[in-house]
């Protein structure tokens, strides 16, 4: 592989060196902060009083570190048992498992598992025997796609995922909000972020009133009826929930079943302060899951082209303004320690789920 451009190195002199073990860094951050941050915000059985708090809470007691896990698509080349052996060897404690949609379901035969409780129990036992918790099930898709066949497939996957979560006692389902067309006649999604000229405002209002809110009210009701009360929506471009404001907008319209999959890699390039985001959403009890993924900026291109100039492959890097990186390869170690501290301060009780979409480093 070619030598890395200087812009691909961490942008802060205190950032993690290229030789550090990413898992060790996360574990050290979580463990050290558990000993140094005053007060407890991650105790088992902690009440949800945080939801009504007007500011970041100051709990007391003994802190524990936040469990570190991984999202399984990075191991799509491995069979289930081989993947679990790999995860065990790495010392990870939990997993986020794709059940379909964009992440696919390489390690989770969804239809088979919901049809056969004994098979589902045997599947789960493979994790439990290795001390790995299935923390979340993920079915990222577009359930409000204007193409009815696509929407139906993703809705079916979501509902089956809810049924599996109920069987396995998994409390969090991760996904996207989706994006409809801009009019009833559209056949492709229309992601609207700017309410001018006026027709864009009208289309956006129609999307939320006729498609977004009605679907998610029904989805939340279905999940609630099956014991799932945490739908962690990833704030992601090309979907109607793409930043904290749109996340809260949907949560207020639908209910507390709606929360965030807080993937900061999508918020860095929007100019969000990650610690402020965690405090803003956390004080509302609205963070249900957290992806651990970084973003690196290339100043020379950023200054010329702006932030809407993303790279997904190595062939795009020379002209890109930013791209995904593993934690610590975009922002400094000190910032990531502050991020984990913020999760502790707001009482985040999920996992830190490593999602590898780094175009340079392998899994």
N, C-alpha and C positions, 0 to 999 in steps of 0.2 A: 504494500500500500504506500502511496506517496506520503512524504513528510507533511505534517499538518501545517497549514498556514497559521501565522501567529494569532490570528483572530479566533482560531478554534481552541486556543488555550484559555483557561479561566481568566477573566478580565481583571481580577483583583490579585495582588501579590499574596494575599492570605488565602487564596483559593486552594482547593485540594490539588496536590500534584498529580501528574498523570499516572503515577505508580501506586497510588493509594487504593486499597480495597474498598469499593463503594459500600458493600454491606457492613464492613467494619466501621466505616465512618458513620453510617446511620445508626448502628448499634451503639457506638460510643457517644454520639450526640444524645440519643434517647436516654442512655444509662447515666451519663454524667449530669444531664439536666435533671434527672429524677432525684439526684442527690443535692443539687444546688438551687433549684427553683423553689422559693418558699411556698408552702401550702400544697395541698393535694387537690388535683382536679380530675383524677382518673381512677378513683376508687370503685371497686365492683359494687353494683347496686346503687350507685349514686343517683339521687333524684334528678328530675328534669327541671328543677327550679330555675336553672340557667336560662330557660326559654323566656322568662319574664324579666330577666335582669336588665337594668338600664345601662350597665357598664360591664366590662370584663370582670368576672368573679374573682374573689380572693379566698379560695377554699383553704382548709387546714387539714393536717394529717400527713401520712406518708405517700409520697409520689411513687408511682411505678412507671417504668419505661413503656413507651407505646410499642406494641408488637410490630415487627417488620415482616412483610409478606411480599408476594410477587404475583403479577397477573400472568396467567398461564400461556397466552399466545407466543411469548418469547421462546417457549419450549415446544412449539408445534411440530418439530422434527422428532420428538421423543414420544414413545408410548407412555401411558399413564404411570405404570410402575417405575419406568426409567426416570420419568420426570420427578416423581416423588422421592426417589432415591437421591437424585441430584439436589433437590430442594433441601432434603434432610442433611446432606453433606455440607451444604452452604450454611446450615444453622438457622434457616428461616423458620418462622413460627406459624405462618398462616398463608392462605392462598386466596386469590380472587379467580374464580373459574368462569370462563366464557361458556354460555349455554346456546349461543346462536347469534344471528345478526352479523354485524361487522367483525366481531372477534371470532366468529365461528364456534363450533363446539367440539374441537378435536379430542378433548379429554372428558367430555360429558355427553353421553348418548341420551339426550334429553327425553325423547319419546320412550325409549326403553325403560328409563328410570322411573318416570311417572306412571308407567303401565304396570310395573312390577316392584312392589314395596321391598321384597326380599333382595332384589338386585340393587335397588337404591341403598339399602342398608349395607350390603357388601361393598358397594362403591365407596360409601362414606368410611367404612372400616379401614380401607386402605390408607386413608389420611390419618385417621385416629391412631392406628397402629404405629405410625411414625411420629406422633405428637404434633401433627399439623392440623390447624383448624381451618375449615372451609368458612371463611369470614364473610364472603359476599358471592353472589351469583350475578353475572354481568351479561346483559342482552342488548348491547348498544345497537339501535336500529332507528328507523324513521316510521313510527306508527301512524303518522299523519301525512304521509307521502301522498301527493295528489294522484299517483297511480294506485288505484284501489288494490291491485294484486300485490304490490309491494307492501302497502300499508297492512293488508290482511295478514301477510306472512309475518311481519314484525309484531303485530298485535297478538297473533297466535303464539309466537315465541315468548312474548312477555307473559302471557297468561299461563303457559306451561311452566315458565320459570317460577312464577308465583306458586304454583302447585308443588314444584320440587322444593322450593324454599320451605313451604309448610311441612313437607315430609321430613326434611333434614333439620328443621329448626334453625334455618338461616334467616337472620332478621333484616338483612340489607340486600336490595337489588339495585344494581348500577345500570345506567343507560343514558340515552340522549333524550332531549325533549322532543326532537323531530322538527321538521319544517314543512309546512304545506305550500301549495301554490299561492299566488297572489290573488287569484280569482277562481270561481267555480269551474272555469273552463281550462285552467292550466293543467298541463301534464307533467311538469317538472317543478321541484321546489323553488321558491323565491325567497332568498334570505335578505330581508330588508332591515337596514340599520340606520338609515337616514331618511327622515320624514319630510323630504322635499325633493322635487316638486310635489304638489298636493296629492296626486294620485298614489304616491307611495305611502303617504299617511293613511289614506283610505284603505289601501290594500293591507297594511299592517294591522289596522283596527279590525278589519274583516277576519284576518288570520286568527287573531286572539279570541275574538268573540265567537266565531263560528267553528273553529277547528281546534285550537290549542286548549283553551279552558274546558270545553265540553269533553274532549277526549280524556284529559288528565283527571277530571272529576270522576269519570267512570272508572278509569284505571286505578285511582286511589281507593275507590269504593271496593273494587274487586280485590285488591291487595289486602285491604283492611279486613274483609270478610274471611280471608285465609290467614290471618295472623301476621301479615307483613305490614309494618307501619313506617318503613323507611325506604323511600325511593330516592336514590342518590343520583341526581342528574348532573352529568358532566357539562360544565360551562364551556361550550365548544363552538368555534366558528361554523357557519353554515346551518346552525340550528337556532331556534328562536330564543332558547336560553343559552346565552353566550358570555354573560358577565354577572357579577353579583346582583346588579339591579334587576335584570330580567329574571334571575332565579327567585329573588324575593317577590317580584310581581306575580309569578306563577304560584308561589307558596301562599301568598295572601289570597289569591283567587280560588285555590283548591283546598288548602289545608296543610297541616303539619306533616302529612305523609311526604310532602315534597321537601327535599333537602338537597344538599350539594355533594357531588363527587368533586372535591376541591383539587383539581389538577392545575397547579400553578403555572405549568408550562404554557397554557393558553391565556393566562392573565398577564404574565410578564410582558409580552409584546403589545398588550393593550395599555400598558402604562400603569397597571395596578401595583400598589405596594402590597407584597404578600402578607406581611404581618398585619397591616390594616384590614385586609380582606378576611383573615382568620378571626380577628377580633370582631369585625362587623357581622359576619355570619355566625360566628361561634357564640356570641352573646345572645343570639336568637335560638340557640340550640339547633342550628340548621346545617351543620356539617356532619354528614353521615358516612363519608368515605374520603380517602385522600390518596391520589396518585402521586408518586414520587418521580418527577421528571423535570428536567431543567430546560432552559432555552438560552442559547448563546446569540449575541448580536455581533454583527460585523460592521463596525462604525463607518468604514469608507462607503459601503453600499447603503447602509441605513441613512446616512446623510444625503445621499443622492436620490434614493428610491422610496424612502419611507418604510413603514412597518408592514404594509400589505405586499410583501415580496418574500414569501417563505420558501425554504428549500426542504424537500422531502427525500431527495437522493443525493449521493455524492456528486453526481454530474451537475447539479444545480448550485453547488456551494460557491463557486467563483463569483456568481452574480447575485447571490442571496443576501438579504438583510438580516436574516436570523434562521436558526434551525433548532430542532430538538437536540438536547444532549442529556447524558446521564447526570444525575445529581452531582453538583460540584464542578462540572465542566462548563457551566455557563455563568454561575454566580458563586460567590466566595463561600468558604466553609463557615465563616462567621455569620453570614446571612442565613445559611441553612440551619445553623444552631438556633438562631433567633426564630426561625420558622417553627422548628420543633418545640421550642419553648412556648411560642404562642399557642400551638395546639394544646399543650399541657395547661396553659393558663385558662383556656376556655372550656376545659373539661372534655376534650375530644376523646371518645371512647372506642374509636375504630382502630384500624391498622394503617400503617404506612405501606402502601402497595406499590412496589417498584414496577413501573411500566417502561419497558425498553423500546424506544422508537428512535434511538440514536443512529443516524446514518453512517457513523464512523466506527463506533465500538460495537462489537458483537455482544450477544447476551452472555 
